[in-house]
């Protein structure tokens, strides 16, 4: 995982969910900032399938 101060709250949330036996996925695309990845719609489909499972 990248060392980024903005990710601290998300890391804490993921840790809390994991501690409750929940399932999490966290993806960070280096150097993308707040922009959408070129393959955003494909990624969104993949992530939504994971959530529905």
Secondary structure, DSSP 8 states (H G I E B T S, - for coil): ----GGGHHHHHHHHHHHHTT--------TT-TTS--TTHHHHHHHHHHHHH-
